[in-house]
Amino acid sequence: MQCQHYELGLAGADTAFSVDPSAVTFGAGCLVEAGDIARSLGITRIALFTDAVLATTEHVAKVMTSLKEANVDVALYDEVRVEPTDMSFRAASKFAADAKVDGYISVGGGSVIDTAKAANLYSTYPAEFLAYVNAPIGLGQPVPGPLRPHIACPTTSGTGSECTGIAVFDLLDMRAKTGIASKMLRPTRALVDPDCTLTLPSSVVASSGFDVLSHAVESYTARQYTRRPAPDSPSQRPSSQGANPWSDLGCAEALRLLGLYLERAVADASDVEARHQLMWASTLAGIAFGNAGCHAPHGMSYSVSGLCETFQPAGYPDHTPMVPHGMSVIVNSPSVFRNTASGAPERHLDGARWLGADVSGAGPEDAGNILADHLVALMQATDMPNGLEGVGYSADDVGALVDGSINQRRLLDNAPMTIDREELEAMYTGALRYW
């Protein structure tokens, strides 16, 4: 892919983009390298973060063995909450502070990796909890400096958290999802072992796969970096800097792989090629959105997750209602892209084509519907819920959903069009049901 032309010279806009690459090791069986990497980073006592289910798996056992063989002392924390909250972040941070570690390793999905990021932050630079949380919900204070080394080992092909400086959680008092965003949170190293995905239930593969898909489409269709205000200084350029040539590369290849392998990976756990390729797509999309940022589908997903009262998805812990992150994103995505296509029609058509849609003869006015219709067909083929109604919401909930997302300006303002309350109402309404 060539470096696509980006219009320059807009008054007050940025004229450069930054590339912050992640240090990734990718390959079947690479979890056994954990000990060697920890030693190379100077870690002597490490906090291993995981959840209660993963703690009993061969993935954690491999990492534990590798660390011990490298003479790295391990403090195990296996109480990570799936879809973490401010309370679970606080508990993990207390553990990290009490354990007196000099490094972190996370083995799990995005919830585990994000929890390790938060524990690293608050144990290194103690502060009131809302100090680092994104404004306007939190104070949005900058992270004071570098954190301790963190090795992220994703076990799901979805969140891309191993490549980003973002940690997402539910703020219980507000019943809303929010997060902490800083380049300092990005893990020092990532060990991406695609074999971890071979034991995942199909529902988890589908949900996490659609998270990857939305990462890629959102980053590619985000407001272009040349249409964002120039930072006061280069060091203040945000990670969510908008669409840029570097991120475009990862988005394009991730979407091509998803078009080829998503349905196969969901349908057949023994399809090793499909599940490995989905993990590679996740890594590519993670690198992409870690340098461009997502937009409205993710911003809207936060209230879909935060206001959930009854929905319990198959393949996930059944002790509490929840809408898994990827699912909370994709139920919004078709409706969003029908609307945002007006801001970047060619890019929406690119995304549809890479996913496998027929775009022959299509014009700019067709872009949103072609992409949305193709996503809906993929949702049907992989047993995703039928829009917001499929996860327990109705038209009566649209106002509350808007209230829960209107302050997610880091994400909403990254869209290729201005999104206000009226636009959110229209997009949530359009997402109620697709078939």
PAGU-796524 format. One line per field, with one value per residue (C-alpha): x, y, z. Coordinates in steps of 0.1 Angstrom, whole numbers, plus 5000, padded with zeros to 4 digits. Layout:
! PAGU-796524
u = c(X, ...)
v = c(Y, ...)
w = c(Z, ...)
***
This chain:
! PAGU-796524
u = c(5000, 5013, 5014, 4980, 4976, 4964, 4954, 4979, 4978, 4946, 4948, 4960, 4961, 4988, 5012, 5030, 5021, 5040, 5048, 5050, 5056, 5049, 5077, 5059, 5070, 5045, 5044, 5030, 5046, 5063, 5049, 5079, 5101, 5085, 5114, 5141, 5124, 5117, 5154, 5165, 5143, 5160, 5129, 5137, 5102, 5072, 5034, 5016, 4981, 4954, 4919, 4905, 4897, 4929, 4950, 4943, 4952, 4984, 4990, 4996, 5015, 5039, 5046, 5050, 5075, 5094, 5097, 5108, 5134, 5148, 5150, 5123, 5103, 5065, 5037, 5004, 4973, 4944, 4915, 4911, 4875, 4862, 4851, 4869, 4856, 4871, 4869, 4887, 4914, 4918, 4921, 4947, 4967, 4968, 4981, 5008, 5019, 5019, 5038, 5067, 5074, 5097, 5078, 5045, 5033, 4996, 4982, 4947, 4923, 4919, 4905, 4936, 4961, 4942, 4941, 4979, 4983, 4962, 4980, 5014, 5002, 4987, 5013, 5041, 5025, 4998, 4970, 4933, 4916, 4900, 4933, 4944, 4910, 4900, 4883, 4856, 4847, 4881, 4907, 4928, 4961, 4992, 5011, 5041, 5067, 5077, 5061, 5077, 5083, 5051, 5050, 5015, 5005, 4971, 4950, 4921, 4923, 4905, 4913, 4948, 4955, 4990, 4997, 4980, 4982, 4946, 4930, 4892, 4869, 4834, 4829, 4803, 4789, 4781, 4772, 4794, 4826, 4855, 4893, 4928, 4948, 4986, 5015, 5031, 5006, 5016, 5032, 5070, 5068, 5041, 5042, 5014, 5010, 4982, 4979, 4961, 4931, 4926, 4907, 4884, 4846, 4832, 4812, 4843, 4861, 4832, 4830, 4867, 4869, 4844, 4864, 4893, 4871, 4859, 4894, 4905, 4875, 4873, 4910, 4910, 4879, 4889, 4893, 4926, 4956, 4958, 4924, 4932, 4945, 4983, 4995, 5012, 5044, 5053, 5055, 5018, 5006, 4980, 4981, 4946, 4960, 4936, 4940, 4976, 4996, 5012, 4980, 4964, 4988, 4976, 4940, 4940, 4957, 4937, 4904, 4916, 4924, 4891, 4872, 4890, 4891, 4866, 4837, 4860, 4876, 4842, 4828, 4856, 4880, 4902, 4908, 4943, 4951, 4920, 4925, 4962, 4954, 4927, 4953, 4976, 4948, 4942, 4979, 4979, 4947, 4960, 4991, 4969, 4944, 4972, 4985, 4952, 4924, 4889, 4858, 4820, 4813, 4837, 4825, 4789, 4799, 4808, 4772, 4760, 4783, 4779, 4740, 4737, 4712, 4702, 4721, 4744, 4763, 4772, 4809, 4815, 4812, 4775, 4776, 4769, 4751, 4775, 4779, 4814, 4834, 4835, 4798, 4790, 4809, 4796, 4759, 4765, 4789, 4765, 4744, 4774, 4790, 4758, 4761, 4799, 4803, 4794, 4826, 4849, 4830, 4860, 4875, 4843, 4842, 4878, 4869, 4839, 4860, 4888, 4862, 4850, 4820, 4811, 4817, 4817, 4798, 4794, 4795, 4802, 4765, 4765, 4795, 4777, 4750, 4774, 4797, 4769, 4750, 4782, 4788, 4752, 4757, 4788, 4770, 4742, 4768, 4785, 4754, 4760, 4730, 4705, 4715, 4708, 4675, 4696, 4715, 4684, 4678, 4647, 4638, 4630, 4667, 4681, 4682, 4701, 4725, 4732, 4737, 4763, 4783, 4780, 4811, 4833, 4849, 4883, 4865, 4836, 4858, 4879, 4851, 4851, 4821, 4808, 4788, 4765, 4735, 4712, 4736, 4740, 4702, 4699, 4728, 4715, 4680, 4694, 4712, 4682, 4676, 4691, 4671)
v = c(5000, 5034, 5064, 5078, 5115, 5135, 5171, 5194, 5231, 5234, 5263, 5252, 5215, 5190, 5183, 5153, 5120, 5099, 5062, 5044, 5008, 4980, 4955, 4922, 4886, 4866, 4828, 4795, 4785, 4818, 4820, 4799, 4830, 4849, 4841, 4852, 4884, 4892, 4887, 4909, 4937, 4934, 4920, 4899, 4898, 4899, 4902, 4877, 4889, 4865, 4855, 4825, 4804, 4811, 4804, 4767, 4765, 4754, 4790, 4803, 4771, 4777, 4813, 4803, 4776, 4798, 4825, 4801, 4786, 4821, 4825, 4853, 4853, 4853, 4870, 4855, 4876, 4855, 4877, 4898, 4906, 4900, 4935, 4952, 4980, 5008, 4986, 4957, 4981, 4994, 4959, 4949, 4981, 4974, 4939, 4953, 4978, 4953, 4927, 4950, 4938, 4954, 4941, 4928, 4900, 4897, 4864, 4868, 4889, 4926, 4927, 4911, 4932, 4964, 4955, 4950, 4984, 5001, 4982, 4992, 5029, 5033, 5013, 5033, 5068, 5066, 5091, 5095, 5071, 5096, 5115, 5097, 5088, 5104, 5138, 5149, 5119, 5120, 5147, 5134, 5142, 5130, 5099, 5114, 5092, 5057, 5027, 4994, 4968, 4950, 4919, 4913, 4878, 4880, 4848, 4861, 4873, 4906, 4936, 4945, 4958, 4944, 4972, 5002, 5026, 5023, 5007, 5004, 4998, 5003, 5032, 5017, 5049, 5063, 5029, 5039, 5026, 5049, 5045, 5058, 5067, 5074, 5062, 5053, 5025, 5006, 4973, 4971, 4938, 4916, 4878, 4868, 4831, 4822, 4787, 4803, 4808, 4771, 4764, 4795, 4790, 4801, 4829, 4844, 4841, 4859, 4887, 4893, 4890, 4918, 4939, 4935, 4944, 4976, 4986, 4984, 5000, 5028, 5036, 5037, 5059, 5081, 5118, 5122, 5134, 5165, 5175, 5175, 5206, 5207, 5199, 5227, 5206, 5174, 5155, 5162, 5146, 5120, 5083, 5088, 5111, 5100, 5081, 5081, 5062, 5039, 5028, 5024, 4995, 4975, 4983, 4971, 4938, 4931, 4936, 4914, 4886, 4890, 4887, 4854, 4838, 4852, 4829, 4799, 4806, 4809, 4778, 4753, 4754, 4728, 4752, 4762, 4783, 4804, 4810, 4818, 4843, 4859, 4864, 4880, 4903, 4913, 4922, 4943, 4961, 4967, 4984, 5004, 5017, 5022, 5049, 5062, 5057, 5043, 5064, 5062, 5024, 5021, 5054, 5041, 5007, 5020, 5027, 4994, 4976, 4999, 4998, 4961, 4945, 4911, 4899, 4869, 4857, 4821, 4812, 4838, 4837, 4834, 4849, 4884, 4902, 4916, 4925, 4914, 4943, 4932, 4924, 4958, 4974, 4955, 4959, 4996, 4994, 4989, 5019, 5041, 5034, 5041, 5076, 5083, 5072, 5107, 5120, 5095, 5075, 5062, 5048, 5031, 5015, 5004, 4987, 4969, 4957, 4944, 4925, 4908, 4929, 4935, 4972, 4972, 5001, 5017, 5054, 5075, 5076, 5038, 5034, 5034, 5009, 4985, 4983, 4981, 4954, 4933, 4936, 4925, 4895, 4886, 4891, 4867, 4841, 4841, 4842, 4877, 4894, 4913, 4948, 4965, 4945, 4913, 4924, 4935, 4971, 4988, 5022, 5034, 5030, 5052, 5084, 5066, 5051, 5086, 5100, 5073, 5080, 5117, 5124, 5099, 5128, 5111, 5086, 5106, 5135, 5110, 5103, 5117, 5138, 5159, 5137, 5155, 5142, 5142, 5121, 5096, 5093, 5085, 5060, 5041, 5041, 5026, 5000, 4986, 4959, 4948, 4918)
w = c(5000, 4990, 5015, 5006, 5000, 5030, 5025, 5042, 5050, 5069, 5093, 5127, 5118, 5124, 5095, 5109, 5125, 5150, 5148, 5182, 5173, 5198, 5205, 5196, 5194, 5174, 5169, 5181, 5214, 5221, 5257, 5267, 5260, 5290, 5314, 5290, 5282, 5319, 5327, 5297, 5311, 5345, 5363, 5394, 5410, 5387, 5392, 5370, 5363, 5351, 5360, 5379, 5348, 5329, 5361, 5356, 5319, 5302, 5290, 5325, 5334, 5305, 5315, 5352, 5343, 5320, 5347, 5374, 5351, 5346, 5384, 5383, 5415, 5408, 5427, 5412, 5410, 5396, 5407, 5376, 5368, 5333, 5322, 5350, 5372, 5392, 5423, 5406, 5394, 5429, 5443, 5417, 5424, 5461, 5454, 5432, 5458, 5486, 5464, 5459, 5423, 5397, 5367, 5354, 5331, 5320, 5306, 5294, 5273, 5273, 5309, 5322, 5303, 5311, 5348, 5348, 5332, 5359, 5387, 5373, 5370, 5405, 5423, 5406, 5409, 5436, 5432, 5437, 5414, 5390, 5386, 5355, 5341, 5308, 5311, 5315, 5336, 5353, 5357, 5328, 5345, 5325, 5337, 5355, 5339, 5328, 5344, 5353, 5325, 5315, 5293, 5278, 5267, 5250, 5250, 5228, 5192, 5199, 5221, 5208, 5243, 5241, 5216, 5231, 5259, 5269, 5299, 5300, 5329, 5343, 5366, 5389, 5404, 5370, 5354, 5325, 5309, 5306, 5306, 5310, 5279, 5279, 5258, 5291, 5296, 5265, 5275, 5271, 5252, 5238, 5235, 5210, 5209, 5185, 5200, 5229, 5207, 5198, 5231, 5229, 5226, 5192, 5209, 5223, 5190, 5173, 5198, 5199, 5162, 5157, 5181, 5157, 5128, 5144, 5155, 5118, 5102, 5129, 5127, 5089, 5087, 5117, 5113, 5094, 5114, 5091, 5102, 5139, 5158, 5160, 5195, 5216, 5214, 5195, 5228, 5234, 5201, 5213, 5205, 5190, 5164, 5136, 5104, 5091, 5066, 5092, 5107, 5073, 5066, 5095, 5090, 5054, 5061, 5092, 5073, 5044, 5069, 5087, 5054, 5047, 5082, 5106, 5098, 5095, 5129, 5146, 5129, 5136, 5166, 5148, 5119, 5131, 5101, 5106, 5143, 5139, 5111, 5133, 5160, 5135, 5124, 5160, 5164, 5132, 5141, 5177, 5163, 5139, 5165, 5190, 5166, 5151, 5177, 5173, 5171, 5175, 5177, 5206, 5222, 5220, 5233, 5267, 5277, 5261, 5285, 5315, 5316, 5310, 5336, 5323, 5293, 5298, 5267, 5260, 5266, 5293, 5331, 5340, 5375, 5364, 5335, 5309, 5272, 5261, 5247, 5211, 5211, 5227, 5198, 5168, 5177, 5171, 5141, 5111, 5122, 5129, 5095, 5076, 5091, 5092, 5056, 5045, 5061, 5044, 5017, 4998, 5031, 5040, 5006, 5010, 5043, 5027, 4998, 5020, 5040, 5008, 4998, 4962, 4956, 4918, 4904, 4939, 4943, 4974, 4983, 4985, 5009, 5042, 5032, 5015, 5045, 5070, 5051, 5048, 5086, 5093, 5071, 5091, 5123, 5112, 5100, 5134, 5157, 5170, 5187, 5165, 5174, 5207, 5212, 5210, 5242, 5262, 5251, 5236, 5221, 5257, 5266, 5238, 5260, 5287, 5262, 5248, 5283, 5289, 5258, 5251, 5273, 5255, 5235, 5230, 5208, 5194, 5183, 5164, 5140, 5104, 5112, 5141, 5166, 5190, 5210, 5179, 5159, 5188, 5192, 5155, 5155, 5186, 5172, 5139, 5159, 5177, 5152, 5118, 5106)
***
